[in-house]
Amino acid sequence: MSNVDLWTDGGCEPNPGRGAWAVILISGPHRKELTGGEAQTTSNRMELMAVIAGLAALVGGPHSVVIHSSDFNQSACCLSR
């Protein structure tokens, strides 16, 4: 089982309005950065899209995942296949 940290952030200005998200996946010496955005969205949606994109990018498995979310100022632990 590999350990993966997902560092996520998302937001928009104004809210609702143009938004973007980003996630950095780190596992040992490996690092992957993903970004995206929408023309019309909300900050909450962009925060969640960062987490979803990070989880969707996981390959192989199983993984022990820790999600570090800038919005909720907390870490969530979960197990992914």
Order of alpha helices (4+ residues) and beta strands (2+ residues): beta-beta-beta-alpha-beta-beta
